[in-house]
Amino acid sequence: MTESRPDAASARVIDYIAVEDSPRFRELKKTQRSFVFPLSLAFLAWYFAYVLLSSFAPEFMAQRVWGAITVGLLLGLGQFVTTFAITMGYVAFANRRLDPISAEIREDLEKIERGDA
């Protein structure tokens, strides 16, 4: 069984530091951060608001909404819903905006590795 390996003479070493400094890679990181940081801050604010309300406004959190369902329970379940929504939003964002850029970078690196570039 033979493996398909590039010829040692045609294969090139990739300078990953240069790749990190490339405009395309910087664009990829900037695009990713533009989604992740604001959403992370918003979620942390929402989470800490829930914790603070639980600690300092127990009467509010204990208000019944319907039967045994309280405001605190609804807000707690909202934490899970928010987590799943953020995850689904990030996956859609990554598929639409990040994956095409990373595929281009990967293709370029594979060309260099094969010696095509």
DSSP file (Angstrom, degrees, kcal/mol; ACC not computed):
  #  RESIDUE AA STRUCTURE BP1 BP2  ACC     N-H-->O    O-->H-N    N-H-->O    O-->H-N    TCO  KAPPA ALPHA  PHI   PSI    X-CA   Y-CA   Z-CA
    1    1 A M              0   0    0      0, 0.0     2,-0.4     0, 0.0     0, 0.0   0.000 360.0 360.0 360.0 119.6    0.0    0.0    0.0
    2    2 A T        -     0   0    0      2,-0.0     2,-0.3     3,-0.0     0, 0.0  -0.811 360.0-137.6-105.4 142.6    1.6    3.2   -1.1
    3    3 A E        -     0   0    0     -2,-0.4     2,-1.1     1,-0.0     0, 0.0  -0.716  20.0-119.6 -95.3 147.4    0.8    6.6    0.2
    4    4 A S        +     0   0    0     -2,-0.3    -1,-0.0     0, 0.0    -2,-0.0  -0.753  47.8 163.7 -87.7 100.6    0.4    9.6   -2.0
    5    5 A R        -     0   0    0     -2,-1.1     3,-0.1   109,-0.0     2,-0.1  -0.904  40.9-105.7-118.3 146.7    3.1   12.0   -0.7
    6    6 A P        -     0   0    0      0, 0.0     2,-0.1     0, 0.0   109,-0.1  -0.388  46.6 -94.2 -66.8 148.3    4.5   15.0   -2.4
    7    7 A D    >>  -     0   0    0    107,-0.2     4,-2.2     1,-0.1     3,-0.6  -0.394  31.6-125.9 -60.5 136.7    7.9   14.7   -3.8
    8    8 A A  T 34 S+     0   0    0      1,-0.3    -1,-0.1     2,-0.2     0, 0.0   0.824 109.5  52.5 -58.0 -32.4   10.5   15.9   -1.2
    9    9 A A  T 34 S+     0   0    0      1,-0.2    -1,-0.3     3,-0.0    -2,-0.0   0.850 114.5  40.3 -73.3 -33.2   12.0   18.3   -3.8
   10   10 A S  T <4 S+     0   0    0     -3,-0.6    -2,-0.2     2,-0.1    -1,-0.2   0.720  94.8  95.2 -90.0 -20.5    8.6   19.9   -4.7
   11   11 A A     <  -     0   0    0     -4,-2.2     2,-0.3   104,-0.1   103,-0.2  -0.426  61.4-155.9 -70.9 145.0    7.2   20.0   -1.2
   12   12 A R        -     0   0    0    100,-0.6     2,-0.4   101,-0.6   103,-0.1  -0.886  17.2-115.3-122.6 153.7    7.7   23.3    0.6
   13   13 A V        -     0   0    0     -2,-0.3     2,-0.5     1,-0.0   100,-0.0  -0.717  32.0-132.0 -85.7 134.9    7.8   24.3    4.2
   14   14 A I        -     0   0    0     -2,-0.4     2,-1.2     1,-0.0     3,-0.1  -0.749   3.8-141.7 -92.5 131.2    5.0   26.6    5.3
   15   15 A D     >  -     0   0    0     -2,-0.5     4,-1.7     1,-0.2     3,-0.2  -0.762  20.3-177.4 -90.1  94.2    5.8   29.7    7.3
   16   16 A Y  H  > S+     0   0    0     -2,-1.2     4,-2.3     1,-0.2    -1,-0.2   0.778  78.9  59.7 -69.3 -26.5    2.8   29.7    9.6
   17   17 A I  H  > S+     0   0    0      2,-0.2     4,-1.5     1,-0.2    -1,-0.2   0.921 106.7  47.8 -65.0 -42.5    3.9   32.9   11.3
   18   18 A A  H  > S+     0   0    0      2,-0.2     4,-0.5     1,-0.2    -2,-0.2   0.871 109.2  54.0 -64.8 -36.1    3.7   34.6    7.9
   19   19 A V  H >< S+     0   0    0     -4,-1.7     3,-1.1     1,-0.2     6,-0.4   0.924 106.9  51.1 -63.2 -43.5    0.3   33.0    7.4
   20   20 A E  H 3< S+     0   0    0     -4,-2.3    -1,-0.2     1,-0.3    -2,-0.2   0.836 111.6  48.2 -61.6 -32.1   -0.9   34.5   10.7
   21   21 A D  H 3< S+     0   0    0     -4,-1.5    -1,-0.3    -5,-0.1    -2,-0.2   0.505  88.3 112.5 -86.5  -4.4    0.3   37.9    9.6
   22   22 A S  S <X S-     0   0    0     -3,-1.1     4,-2.4    -4,-0.5     5,-0.2  -0.347  75.8-123.1 -70.8 149.9   -1.4   37.7    6.2
   23   23 A P  H  > S+     0   0    0      0, 0.0     4,-2.2     0, 0.0     5,-0.1   0.866 110.7  54.3 -59.6 -36.8   -4.2   40.1    5.4
   24   24 A R  H  > S+     0   0    0      2,-0.2     4,-2.0     1,-0.2     5,-0.1   0.911 110.5  45.2 -66.3 -42.1   -6.6   37.1    4.7
   25   25 A F  H  > S+     0   0    0     -6,-0.4     4,-2.5     2,-0.2     5,-0.2   0.901 112.3  51.4 -68.7 -40.0   -5.9   35.5    8.0
   26   26 A R  H  X S+     0   0    0     -4,-2.4     4,-2.5     1,-0.2    -2,-0.2   0.888 109.1  51.5 -62.8 -37.5   -6.3   38.8    9.9
   27   27 A E  H  X S+     0   0    0     -4,-2.2     4,-2.6    -5,-0.2    -1,-0.2   0.907 108.7  51.5 -63.7 -41.6   -9.6   39.3    8.1
   28   28 A L  H  X S+     0   0    0     -4,-2.0     4,-2.3     1,-0.2    -2,-0.2   0.939 112.8  44.3 -60.3 -48.2  -10.7   35.9    9.3
   29   29 A K  H  X S+     0   0    0     -4,-2.5     4,-2.8     2,-0.2     5,-0.2   0.893 113.4  50.7 -65.6 -39.7   -9.8   36.6   12.9
   30   30 A K  H  X S+     0   0    0     -4,-2.5     4,-2.1     2,-0.2    -1,-0.2   0.915 111.4  48.3 -64.3 -42.1  -11.4   40.0   12.8
   31   31 A T  H  X S+     0   0    0     -4,-2.6     4,-0.7     2,-0.2    -2,-0.2   0.913 113.4  47.3 -63.8 -43.2  -14.6   38.6   11.4
   32   32 A Q  H >X S+     0   0    0     -4,-2.3     4,-2.5     1,-0.2     3,-0.9   0.929 113.2  47.6 -64.7 -45.7  -14.7   35.9   14.0
   33   33 A R  H 3X S+     0   0    0     -4,-2.8     4,-2.0     1,-0.2    -1,-0.2   0.841 102.1  64.1 -65.4 -33.0  -14.0   38.3   16.8
   34   34 A S  H 3< S+     0   0    0     -4,-2.1    -1,-0.2    -5,-0.2    -2,-0.2   0.757 114.0  34.1 -64.5 -22.3  -16.7   40.7   15.6
   35   35 A F  H <X S+     0   0    0     -3,-0.9     4,-1.4    -4,-0.7    -2,-0.2   0.857 120.4  46.4 -93.3 -46.7  -19.2   38.0   16.3
   36   36 A V  H  X S+     0   0    0     -4,-2.5     4,-2.6     1,-0.2     5,-0.2   0.924 108.7  50.0 -69.3 -48.5  -17.8   36.3   19.3
   37   37 A F  H  X S+     0   0    0     -4,-2.0     4,-2.5     1,-0.2     5,-0.2   0.942 112.5  43.4 -64.1 -50.8  -16.8   39.2   21.6
   38   38 A P  H  > S+     0   0    0      0, 0.0     4,-2.4     0, 0.0    -1,-0.2   0.919 117.3  46.8 -61.6 -40.5  -20.1   41.2   21.5
   39   39 A L  H  X S+     0   0    0     -4,-1.4     4,-2.6     2,-0.2    -2,-0.2   0.885 111.5  51.5 -68.8 -36.6  -22.2   38.1   21.9
   40   40 A S  H  X S+     0   0    0     -4,-2.6     4,-2.6     2,-0.2    -1,-0.2   0.924 111.7  47.0 -63.6 -44.1  -20.0   36.9   24.8
   41   41 A L  H  X S+     0   0    0     -4,-2.5     4,-2.3    -5,-0.2    -2,-0.2   0.913 112.8  49.3 -63.8 -42.1  -20.3   40.2   26.6
   42   42 A A  H  X S+     0   0    0     -4,-2.4     4,-2.2    -5,-0.2    -2,-0.2   0.918 112.7  47.4 -63.4 -43.1  -24.1   40.3   26.1
   43   43 A F  H  X S+     0   0    0     -4,-2.6     4,-2.8     2,-0.2    -2,-0.2   0.916 111.3  50.4 -66.5 -41.4  -24.5   36.7   27.3
   44   44 A L  H  X S+     0   0    0     -4,-2.6     4,-3.0     2,-0.2     5,-0.2   0.902 110.5  50.1 -62.6 -39.9  -22.3   37.4   30.4
   45   45 A A  H  X S+     0   0    0     -4,-2.3     4,-2.2     2,-0.2    -1,-0.2   0.922 112.6  47.2 -62.2 -43.4  -24.3   40.5   31.2
   46   46 A W  H  X S+     0   0    0     -4,-2.2     4,-1.8     2,-0.2    -2,-0.2   0.899 113.6  48.5 -64.0 -42.3  -27.5   38.4   30.9
   47   47 A Y  H  X S+     0   0    0     -4,-2.8     4,-2.4     2,-0.2    -2,-0.2   0.942 112.9  46.0 -64.9 -48.4  -26.1   35.7   33.1
   48   48 A F  H  X S+     0   0    0     -4,-3.0     4,-3.0     1,-0.2     5,-0.2   0.850 109.0  56.2 -66.9 -32.2  -24.9   38.0   35.8
   49   49 A A  H  X S+     0   0    0     -4,-2.2     4,-2.7    -5,-0.2    -1,-0.2   0.919 108.7  48.3 -61.4 -42.0  -28.2   39.9   35.7
   50   50 A Y  H  X S+     0   0    0     -4,-1.8     4,-2.3     2,-0.2    -2,-0.2   0.930 113.3  46.4 -62.8 -46.2  -29.9   36.5   36.4
   51   51 A V  H  X S+     0   0    0     -4,-2.4     4,-1.9     2,-0.2    -2,-0.2   0.928 114.1  47.9 -63.2 -45.0  -27.5   35.7   39.3
   52   52 A L  H  X S+     0   0    0     -4,-3.0     4,-3.3     1,-0.2     5,-0.4   0.906 111.5  49.8 -64.7 -41.4  -27.8   39.2   40.8
   53   53 A L  H  X S+     0   0    0     -4,-2.7     4,-2.1    -5,-0.2     8,-0.3   0.907 110.2  51.6 -61.9 -40.4  -31.6   39.0   40.6
   54   54 A S  H  < S+     0   0    0     -4,-2.3    -1,-0.2    -5,-0.2    -2,-0.2   0.869 118.3  37.9 -62.4 -36.4  -31.5   35.6   42.2
   55   55 A S  H  < S+     0   0    0     -4,-1.9    -2,-0.2    -5,-0.2    -1,-0.2   0.885 130.5  24.2 -83.0 -40.6  -29.4   37.0   45.0
   56   56 A F  H  < S+     0   0    0     -4,-3.3    -3,-0.2     1,-0.2    -2,-0.2   0.496 124.6  42.6-111.5  -5.4  -30.8   40.4   45.6
   57   57 A A     X  +     0   0    0     -4,-2.1     4,-2.3    -5,-0.4     3,-0.2  -0.356  58.9 148.4-135.3  57.0  -34.4   40.3   44.3
   58   58 A P  H  > S+     0   0    0      0, 0.0     4,-1.7     0, 0.0    14,-0.1   0.828  73.8  57.1 -63.6 -30.2  -35.8   37.0   45.6
   59   59 A E  H  4 S+     0   0    0      2,-0.2     4,-0.4     1,-0.2    -2,-0.1   0.919 109.2  45.8 -65.7 -41.3  -39.3   38.4   45.9
   60   60 A F  H >4 S+     0   0    0     -3,-0.2     3,-1.2     1,-0.2    11,-0.3   0.934 113.7  48.3 -64.2 -45.9  -39.3   39.3   42.2
   61   61 A M  H 3< S+     0   0    0     -4,-2.3    11,-2.7    -8,-0.3    12,-0.4   0.774 109.1  55.0 -67.3 -25.2  -37.8   35.9   41.2
   62   62 A A  T 3< S+     0   0    0     -4,-1.7    -1,-0.3    -5,-0.2    -2,-0.2   0.511  77.4 122.4 -87.0  -4.8  -40.5   34.1   43.3
   63   63 A Q    <   -     0   0    0     -3,-1.2     8,-1.9    -4,-0.4     2,-0.3  -0.362  65.4-124.2 -60.8 131.1  -43.4   35.8   41.6
   64   64 A R  E     +A   70   0A   0      6,-0.2     6,-0.3     1,-0.2     3,-0.1  -0.597  30.1 177.8 -80.2 136.0  -45.7   33.2   40.1
   65   65 A V  E    S-     0   0A   0      4,-3.7     2,-0.3    -2,-0.3     5,-0.2   0.791  75.1  -8.2-101.2 -44.4  -46.5   33.5   36.5
   66   66 A W  E >  S-A   69   0A   0      3,-1.3     3,-2.3     1,-0.1    -1,-0.3  -0.837 115.0 -46.0-159.1 114.4  -48.6   30.5   35.9
   67   67 A G  T 3  S-     0   0    0     -2,-0.3    -1,-0.1     1,-0.3    -2,-0.0  -0.407 126.4 -14.5  60.5-124.5  -49.3   27.8   38.5
   68   68 A A  T 3  S+     0   0    0     -2,-0.2     2,-0.5    -4,-0.1    -1,-0.3   0.368 109.4 113.4 -90.5   4.8  -45.9   26.8   40.0
   69   69 A I  E <   -A   66   0A   0     -3,-2.3    -4,-3.7     4,-0.1    -3,-1.3  -0.672  49.2-169.6 -82.2 123.5  -44.0   28.6   37.3
   70   70 A T  E  >  -A   64   0A   0     -2,-0.5     4,-2.2    -6,-0.3    -6,-0.2  -0.646  37.2-109.8-110.1 167.3  -42.1   31.6   38.6
   71   71 A V  H  > S+     0   0    0     -8,-1.9     4,-2.7   -11,-0.3     5,-0.2   0.904 119.8  54.5 -59.1 -42.4  -40.2   34.4   37.0
   72   72 A G  H  > S+     0   0    0    -11,-2.7     4,-2.4     1,-0.2    -1,-0.2   0.892 107.4  49.2 -60.7 -41.4  -36.9   32.9   38.3
   73   73 A L  H  > S+     0   0    0    -12,-0.4     4,-2.6     2,-0.2     5,-0.2   0.921 112.0  48.3 -64.9 -43.4  -37.7   29.6   36.6
   74   74 A L  H  X S+     0   0    0     -4,-2.2     4,-1.9     1,-0.2    -2,-0.2   0.910 113.2  47.3 -63.8 -41.7  -38.5   31.2   33.3
   75   75 A L  H  X S+     0   0    0     -4,-2.7     4,-1.1     2,-0.2    -1,-0.2   0.888 111.7  51.4 -67.1 -37.4  -35.3   33.3   33.5
   76   76 A G  H >X S+     0   0    0     -4,-2.4     4,-1.0    -5,-0.2     3,-0.6   0.920 111.3  46.2 -64.2 -44.3  -33.3   30.2   34.3
   77   77 A L  H 3X S+     0   0    0     -4,-2.6     4,-2.2     1,-0.2     3,-0.3   0.842 105.2  62.7 -65.7 -31.8  -34.8   28.3   31.4
   78   78 A G  H 3X S+     0   0    0     -4,-1.9     4,-2.8     1,-0.2    -1,-0.2   0.810  94.6  61.6 -61.7 -29.6  -34.1   31.4   29.3
   79   79 A Q  H <X S+     0   0    0     -4,-1.1     4,-2.1    -3,-0.6    -1,-0.2   0.921 106.7  44.4 -61.5 -43.7  -30.4   30.9   30.0
   80   80 A F  H  X S+     0   0    0     -4,-1.0     4,-2.3    -3,-0.3     5,-0.2   0.922 113.3  49.9 -66.4 -43.9  -30.5   27.5   28.3
   81   81 A V  H  X S+     0   0    0     -4,-2.2     4,-2.5     1,-0.2    -2,-0.2   0.919 111.0  50.0 -60.7 -43.5  -32.6   28.8   25.4
   82   82 A T  H  X S+     0   0    0     -4,-2.8     4,-2.7     2,-0.2     5,-0.2   0.903 108.5  52.9 -61.9 -42.0  -30.1   31.7   25.0
   83   83 A T  H  X S+     0   0    0     -4,-2.1     4,-2.1     1,-0.2    -2,-0.2   0.932 112.2  44.1 -60.6 -46.7  -27.1   29.3   25.0
   84   84 A F  H  X S+     0   0    0     -4,-2.3     4,-2.6     2,-0.2    -1,-0.2   0.892 113.1  51.8 -66.4 -38.6  -28.7   27.2   22.2
   85   85 A A  H  X S+     0   0    0     -4,-2.5     4,-2.6    -5,-0.2    -2,-0.2   0.913 110.4  48.1 -64.4 -42.5  -29.7   30.2   20.2
   86   86 A I  H  X S+     0   0    0     -4,-2.7     4,-2.6     2,-0.2    -1,-0.2   0.910 112.0  50.4 -63.8 -41.4  -26.1   31.7   20.4
   87   87 A T  H  X S+     0   0    0     -4,-2.1     4,-2.4    -5,-0.2    -2,-0.2   0.939 112.6  45.2 -62.5 -47.3  -24.7   28.3   19.3
   88   88 A M  H  X S+     0   0    0     -4,-2.6     4,-2.2     1,-0.2    -1,-0.2   0.896 113.5  51.0 -64.2 -39.2  -27.0   28.0   16.4
   89   89 A G  H  X S+     0   0    0     -4,-2.6     4,-2.5    -5,-0.2    -1,-0.2   0.900 110.5  48.8 -64.1 -40.7  -26.4   31.6   15.4
   90   90 A Y  H  X S+     0   0    0     -4,-2.6     4,-3.3     2,-0.2     5,-0.2   0.910 109.8  51.4 -66.9 -41.1  -22.6   31.1   15.6
   91   91 A V  H  X S+     0   0    0     -4,-2.4     4,-2.6     2,-0.2    -2,-0.2   0.930 112.6  45.9 -61.0 -44.4  -22.8   27.9   13.4
   92   92 A A  H  X S+     0   0    0     -4,-2.2     4,-2.1     2,-0.2    -2,-0.2   0.918 114.6  48.2 -64.0 -42.9  -24.8   29.8   10.8
   93   93 A F  H  X>S+     0   0    0     -4,-2.5     4,-3.4     2,-0.2     5,-0.8   0.927 112.8  48.0 -62.2 -45.9  -22.4   32.8   11.0
   94   94 A A  I  X>S+     0   0    0     -4,-3.3     5,-3.3     1,-0.2     4,-0.6   0.914 112.0  49.4 -63.6 -43.0  -19.4   30.5   10.7
   95   95 A N  I  <5S+     0   0    0     -4,-2.6    -1,-0.2    -5,-0.2    -2,-0.2   0.899 120.4  36.6 -61.5 -40.0  -20.9   28.6    7.8
   96   96 A R  I  <5S+     0   0    0     -4,-2.1    -2,-0.2    -5,-0.2    -1,-0.2   0.886 135.0  14.0 -82.1 -41.1  -21.7   31.8    5.9
   97   97 A R  I  X5S+     0   0    0     -4,-3.4     4,-0.6    -5,-0.2    -3,-0.2   0.805 127.9  37.2-110.1 -37.5  -18.8   34.1    6.8
   98   98 A L  I  X<S+     0   0    0     -5,-0.8     4,-2.7    -4,-0.6     5,-0.3   0.896 106.4  59.0 -89.2 -43.1  -15.9   32.2    8.3
   99   99 A D  H  ><S+     0   0    0     -5,-3.3     4,-2.4     1,-0.2     5,-0.2   0.875 102.8  52.6 -60.2 -41.1  -15.8   28.9    6.4
  100  100 A P  H  > S+     0   0    0      0, 0.0     4,-1.8     0, 0.0    -1,-0.2   0.914 113.1  45.0 -61.5 -39.6  -15.3   30.4    2.9
  101  101 A I  H  X S+     0   0    0     -4,-0.6     4,-2.2    -3,-0.2    -2,-0.2   0.933 114.4  47.6 -68.5 -45.3  -12.3   32.4    4.1
  102  102 A S  H  X S+     0   0    0     -4,-2.7     4,-2.6     1,-0.2    -1,-0.2   0.851 109.2  54.8 -66.6 -32.1  -10.7   29.5    6.0
  103  103 A A  H  X S+     0   0    0     -4,-2.4     4,-2.7    -5,-0.3    -1,-0.2   0.908 108.1  49.4 -65.6 -40.8  -11.3   27.2    3.0
  104  104 A E  H  X S+     0   0    0     -4,-1.8     4,-2.3     2,-0.2    -2,-0.2   0.930 112.3  47.4 -61.6 -45.3   -9.4   29.7    0.8
  105  105 A I  H  X S+     0   0    0     -4,-2.2     4,-2.3     1,-0.2    -2,-0.2   0.928 112.8  49.0 -62.4 -45.2   -6.5   29.9    3.3
  106  106 A R  H  X S+     0   0    0     -4,-2.6     4,-2.6     1,-0.2    -2,-0.2   0.917 110.2  50.7 -61.7 -44.3   -6.4   26.1    3.6
  107  107 A E  H  X S+     0   0    0     -4,-2.7     4,-2.2     1,-0.2    -1,-0.2   0.906 110.4  50.0 -60.6 -42.0   -6.4   25.6   -0.2
  108  108 A D  H  X S+     0   0    0     -4,-2.3     4,-2.1     1,-0.2    -1,-0.2   0.915 111.7  47.9 -62.4 -42.5   -3.5   28.1   -0.5
  109  109 A L  H  X S+     0   0    0     -4,-2.3     4,-2.6     1,-0.2    -2,-0.2   0.877 110.1  51.8 -67.4 -37.3   -1.5   26.3    2.2
  110  110 A E  H  X S+     0   0    0     -4,-2.6     4,-2.3     2,-0.2     6,-0.2   0.887 108.5  51.7 -66.0 -37.4   -2.2   22.9    0.5
  111  111 A K  H  X>S+     0   0    0     -4,-2.2     5,-2.6     2,-0.2     4,-1.2   0.921 111.2  47.5 -62.1 -43.6   -0.9   24.3   -2.8
  112  112 A I  H  <5S+     0   0    0     -4,-2.1  -100,-0.6     1,-0.2     3,-0.4   0.926 111.3  50.9 -63.1 -44.0    2.3   25.5   -1.1
  113  113 A E  H  <5S+     0   0    0     -4,-2.6  -101,-0.6     1,-0.2    -1,-0.2   0.875 112.4  46.2 -63.4 -37.4    2.7   22.2    0.6
  114  114 A R  H  <5S-     0   0    0     -4,-2.3    -1,-0.2  -103,-0.2    -2,-0.2   0.692 115.5-116.4 -76.2 -18.2    2.3   20.3   -2.7
  115  115 A G  T  <5S+     0   0    0     -4,-1.2    -3,-0.2    -3,-0.4    -2,-0.1   0.638  80.8 123.0  90.1  15.7    4.7   22.7   -4.4
  116  116 A D      <       0   0    0     -5,-2.6    -4,-0.2    -6,-0.2    -5,-0.1   0.690 360.0 360.0 -80.3 -19.8    2.0   24.1   -6.8
  117  117 A A              0   0    0     -6,-0.9    -1,-0.2    -9,-0.1    -5,-0.1   0.453 360.0 360.0 -97.9 360.0    2.4   27.7   -5.7
